[in-house]
Amino acid sequence: MKIVVNCVSELELVATSLLELINDNNIICFHGEMGVGKTTFIKEICKKLGVEDVVSSPTFSIINEYLTENNESVYHFDFYRIEKEEEAFDIGYEEYFYQGNLCLIEWPEKISSIIPENIIKVQITRSDEQRIIEII
């Protein structure tokens, strides 16, 4: 699925479409260059899930946990600052990835060998003032 987004307000529909695809895929990996809108899209996804917490990129903490209105945990990872894939082991990534809660991962290419196979991939690219969101 490839969607062209012209403004932030259009992300609501894209987030709805993405959430309909989840089924057993509880891991969503977000790819795209710095500043392309990965965190902005994740904020909209969390809003659709009923998260009332402030959603922000966990660039320094690596992981943020948010609670939905149904009291379910959503984990938001940002692996941009890790130097070695082994650092993901230090935070106990397995406990998060394999417990069934939704995991939203920015910069998954930094931990590519430990990303499970059954995921949803989101590629965001910029074209002038538009964003192109491809969901694979």
Disulfide bonds with the S-S distance in Angstrom:
none
